[in-house]
Amino acid sequence: MNSTENTSASSANFIREIIDADLTAGKHQQIVTRFPPEPNGYLHIGHAKSICINHGIARDYRGRFHLRFDDTNPTKEDTEYVESIMEDVRWLGAEWGDNLFFASDYFEQLYAWAVHLIEHGKAYVDDLTAEQMRQTRGSLTEPGTDSPWRNRSVAENLDLFARMRSGEFANGAKVLRAKIDMGHPNLNMRDPVLYRIAHAHHHRTGDAWCIYPMYDFAHGQSDAIEGITHSICTLEFEAHRPLYDWFLQNLPVPAQPRQIEFARLNLTYTVMSKRKLLQLVQEKHVNGWDDPRMPTISGLRRRGYTPEAIREFCDRIGVSKRENVIDLGLLEFCLRQDLEEKAIRRMVVLDPLKVVITNFSDATEWYPGPNHPSNEAMGERKVPLTREIFIERDDFMETPVKGFFRLFPGNEVRLRYACYITCTDVIKAPDGSIVELHATFDPESRGASSPDNRKVKGTIHWVSAKESLPIQVRLYDNLFHSETPDEAPEGKTFLDNINHDSLQVITAYAEPALADATLAERFQFERKGYFCLDKDTASEGLIFNRTTTLRDSWSKQQKK
């Protein structure tokens, strides 16, 4: 089945062209792809691109999508990572059905195939240390040097490899290496290590094994076992493809997957390195893997991103062979576009200034406000108006500049959904700071109608001081000042690019309807941006994270 029968033109790319050609040539009856994370960290937005590519291809070609954990390094892996990865992949909409696998499921088969290579003179047990192997590997311009143990007999290698498995040797004492070519121009082909000794507890196999296959050996063979047709990975694995193919050609594998590489995702103001993300967490520059400033999928989800926005972003950036850096603004644009349609509207004052409506009674009046301005099906809520209200401090200017149409002495503005008010007095503290405003309202303007057809240019949001709900708001910005945080001057590191003002915590005041918020909902705080309830709410009271502003203010600030 040709992909153009099922997908839009925007999803066409060189990978799908390869798949179309393979189908036309009759190489495959069903397309099978996989997402193969190592369970040694949390997924980030770059992994989301890979998930969307692999799952999207399987979906559009009516094939199979596998989730497989390449869990070959017990010293760095944990069930915590397994569980978080499964949650992230499922949240993005990539369902794997019954096709959940682990490389550790294949340890016995991989061991048998290693024995097969030994029996055919294509693998040997080596006693060189890791440092000695580095010294004898050569360079891009110089060939490597054969190990003195390279020509051990098949019988000796089989005996030593079996003894490695039985636990006779200490960590680092011996390894199993492929016997390829120490003069090969590709360093990955210079007798790579297939197995190393690691007396470590594995999160799934326990202590059953003390030798573990290297990623390069386990990865391709796991693909072959599962019948993967196209092994899609990022460009850093391009140099590994000859080794991937060498294993498939020299082992009795049941299938011959084809490896295809694409450019990884790079984002401005973001680091993607697992090592650097781990450093941010361990050194407490952020509050865990799901900190809303992190590019992890769990962090993006906690911040209020939607899977639809991330999928749209991945579709827009496309798939290519050329490395480039994507503007973070595009991701935020996709998010705003999605939230504009689905986010419930609420009024929240972040920087309150009290206004006393002097001719308003002590009663509370309730006014209807739509939950969404263009979607009647989302219903409405009631907003309380009382004699004392809060407005945003920057919605008032004692001496207004040209073009300022909000509240100032003698000026009339519309309180959204409620009525018109006119500022009459400014109350100040001894130091001259403004502490309170007095105003009057027009009783004929209730419901924000326009009495006598007079024009009011300014409309502001507000909340009742008496009926409002105090909430904690976490205002997030980019974690890094620099557009390219990985690029630091000599003597500096990416940590020197951290924006120490990337989180501000304030107390704000919300209309009472926000008390019914759930973790699954996203809100537009009118005129302020998009927000969502944080998981800490359960233990610390109502807490909302700013998902994004209404406009790409960050990029504009950087260009000034």
Secondary structure as the mmCIF struct_conf table of DSSP 4:
data_model
#
loop_
_struct_conf.conf_type_id
_struct_conf.id
_struct_conf.beg_label_comp_id
_struct_conf.beg_label_asym_id
_struct_conf.beg_label_seq_id
_struct_conf.end_label_comp_id
_struct_conf.end_label_asym_id
_struct_conf.end_label_seq_id
HELX_RH_3T_P HELX_RH_3T_P1 SER A 3 GLU A 5
TURN_TY1_P TURN_TY1_P1 ASN A 6 ASN A 6
BEND BEND1 THR A 7 THR A 7
HELX_RH_3T_P HELX_RH_3T_P2 ALA A 9 SER A 11
HELX_RH_AL_P HELX_RH_AL_P1 PHE A 14 THR A 24
TURN_TY1_P TURN_TY1_P2 ALA A 25 GLY A 26
BEND BEND2 GLN A 29 GLN A 30
STRN STRN1 VAL A 32 PHE A 35
BEND BEND3 PRO A 39 GLY A 41
STRN STRN2 HIS A 44 HIS A 44
HELX_RH_AL_P HELX_RH_AL_P2 ILE A 45 ASP A 60
TURN_TY1_P TURN_TY1_P3 TYR A 61 ARG A 62
STRN STRN3 ARG A 64 PHE A 69
TURN_TY1_P TURN_TY1_P4 PRO A 74 LYS A 76
HELX_RH_AL_P HELX_RH_AL_P3 THR A 79 TRP A 91
TURN_TY1_P TURN_TY1_P5 LEU A 92 GLY A 93
TURN_TY1_P TURN_TY1_P6 GLY A 97 ASP A 98
STRN STRN4 LEU A 100 PHE A 102
HELX_RH_3T_P HELX_RH_3T_P3 ALA A 103 TYR A 106
HELX_RH_AL_P HELX_RH_AL_P4 PHE A 107 GLU A 119
TURN_TY1_P TURN_TY1_P7 HIS A 120 GLY A 121
BEND BEND4 LYS A 122 LYS A 122
STRN STRN5 ALA A 123 ASP A 126
HELX_RH_AL_P HELX_RH_AL_P5 ALA A 130 THR A 136
BEND BEND5 ARG A 137 ARG A 137
BEND BEND6 LEU A 140 GLU A 142
TURN_TY1_P TURN_TY1_P8 PRO A 148 ASN A 151
HELX_RH_AL_P HELX_RH_AL_P6 VAL A 154 SER A 166
TURN_TY1_P TURN_TY1_P9 GLY A 167 GLY A 167
BEND BEND7 PHE A 169 PHE A 169
TURN_TY1_P TURN_TY1_P10 ASN A 171 GLY A 172
BEND BEND8 ALA A 173 ALA A 173
STRN STRN6 VAL A 175 ALA A 178
BEND BEND9 ILE A 180 ILE A 180
TURN_TY1_P TURN_TY1_P11 MET A 182 GLY A 183
BEND BEND10 PRO A 185 ASN A 186
HELX_RH_3T_P HELX_RH_3T_P4 LEU A 187 MET A 189
BEND BEND11 ARG A 190 ASP A 191
STRN STRN7 VAL A 193 ILE A 197
STRN STRN8 HIS A 202 HIS A 202
TURN_TY1_P TURN_TY1_P12 HIS A 203 THR A 205
STRN STRN9 GLY A 206 GLY A 206
TURN_TY1_P TURN_TY1_P13 ASP A 207 ASP A 207
BEND BEND12 ALA A 208 ALA A 208
BEND BEND13 CYS A 210 CYS A 210
STRN STRN10 ILE A 211 PRO A 213
HELX_RH_AL_P HELX_RH_AL_P7 TYR A 215 GLU A 226
TURN_TY1_P TURN_TY1_P14 GLY A 227 GLY A 227
BEND BEND14 THR A 229 THR A 229
STRN STRN11 HIS A 230 THR A 234
HELX_RH_3T_P HELX_RH_3T_P5 LEU A 235 HIS A 240
HELX_RH_AL_P HELX_RH_AL_P8 ARG A 241 ASN A 250
BEND BEND15 LEU A 251 LEU A 251
BEND BEND16 PRO A 254 PRO A 254
STRN STRN12 ARG A 258 PHE A 262
HELX_LH_PP_P HELX_LH_PP_P1 ALA A 263 LEU A 265
STRN STRN13 LEU A 267 LEU A 267
TURN_TY1_P TURN_TY1_P15 THR A 268 TYR A 269
HELX_RH_AL_P HELX_RH_AL_P9 LYS A 274 GLN A 282
TURN_TY1_P TURN_TY1_P16 GLU A 283 LYS A 284
BEND BEND17 HIS A 285 GLY A 288
TURN_TY1_P TURN_TY1_P17 TRP A 289 ASP A 290
TURN_TY1_P TURN_TY1_P18 PRO A 292 ARG A 293
BEND BEND18 MET A 294 MET A 294
STRN STRN14 THR A 296 THR A 296
HELX_RH_AL_P HELX_RH_AL_P10 ILE A 297 ARG A 303
TURN_TY1_P TURN_TY1_P19 GLY A 304 GLY A 304
HELX_RH_AL_P HELX_RH_AL_P11 PRO A 307 ILE A 317
BEND BEND19 LYS A 321 ARG A 322
STRN STRN15 ILE A 326 ILE A 326
HELX_RH_AL_P HELX_RH_AL_P12 LEU A 328 LYS A 342
HELX_LH_PP_P HELX_LH_PP_P2 ALA A 343 ALA A 343
STRN STRN16 ILE A 344 ARG A 346
STRN STRN17 VAL A 348 VAL A 349
BEND BEND20 LEU A 350 ASP A 351
STRN STRN18 PRO A 352 ILE A 357
TURN_TY1_P TURN_TY1_P20 THR A 358 ASN A 359
BEND BEND21 PHE A 360 PHE A 360
BEND BEND22 ASP A 362 ALA A 363
STRN STRN19 GLU A 365 PRO A 370
BEND BEND23 ASN A 371 HIS A 372
TURN_TY1_P TURN_TY1_P21 PRO A 373 SER A 374
HELX_RH_3T_P HELX_RH_3T_P6 GLU A 376 MET A 378
STRN STRN20 GLU A 380 LEU A 385
BEND BEND24 ARG A 387 ARG A 387
STRN STRN21 GLU A 388 GLU A 392
HELX_RH_3T_P HELX_RH_3T_P7 ARG A 393 ASP A 395
STRN STRN22 PHE A 396 PHE A 396
BEND BEND25 GLU A 398 THR A 399
HELX_LH_PP_P HELX_LH_PP_P3 PRO A 400 VAL A 401
TURN_TY1_P TURN_TY1_P22 LYS A 402 GLY A 403
BEND BEND26 ARG A 406 ARG A 406
STRN STRN23 LEU A 407 LEU A 407
TURN_TY1_P TURN_TY1_P23 PRO A 409 GLY A 410
STRN STRN24 GLU A 412 LEU A 415
TURN_TY1_P TURN_TY1_P24 ARG A 416 ALA A 418
STRN STRN25 CYS A 419 LYS A 428
TURN_TY1_P TURN_TY1_P25 PRO A 430 ASP A 431
BEND BEND27 GLY A 432 GLY A 432
STRN STRN26 ILE A 434 PHE A 441
HELX_RH_3T_P HELX_RH_3T_P8 PRO A 443 ALA A 448
HELX_RH_3T_P HELX_RH_3T_P9 PRO A 451 ASN A 453
STRN STRN27 THR A 459 ILE A 460
STRN STRN28 TRP A 462 SER A 464
TURN_TY1_P TURN_TY1_P26 ALA A 465 GLU A 467
STRN STRN29 LEU A 469 TYR A 476
BEND BEND28 LEU A 479 LEU A 479
STRN STRN30 PHE A 480 PHE A 480
BEND BEND29 HIS A 481 THR A 484
TURN_TY1_P TURN_TY1_P27 PRO A 485 ASP A 486
TURN_TY1_P TURN_TY1_P28 GLU A 490 GLY A 491
HELX_RH_3T_P HELX_RH_3T_P10 PHE A 494 ASN A 497
STRN STRN31 ILE A 498 ILE A 498
TURN_TY1_P TURN_TY1_P29 HIS A 500 ASP A 501
BEND BEND30 SER A 502 SER A 502
STRN STRN32 LEU A 503 ALA A 510
HELX_RH_3T_P HELX_RH_3T_P11 PRO A 512 ASP A 516
TURN_TY1_P TURN_TY1_P30 LEU A 519 ALA A 520
STRN STRN33 ARG A 522 PHE A 525
TURN_TY1_P TURN_TY1_P31 GLU A 526 LYS A 528
STRN STRN34 GLY A 529 LEU A 533
TURN_TY1_P TURN_TY1_P32 LYS A 535 ASP A 536
HELX_RH_AL_P HELX_RH_AL_P13 THR A 537 GLU A 540
BEND BEND31 GLY A 541 GLY A 541
STRN STRN35 ILE A 543 THR A 548
BEND BEND32 LEU A 550 ARG A 551
HELX_RH_AL_P HELX_RH_AL_P14 SER A 553 LYS A 559
#
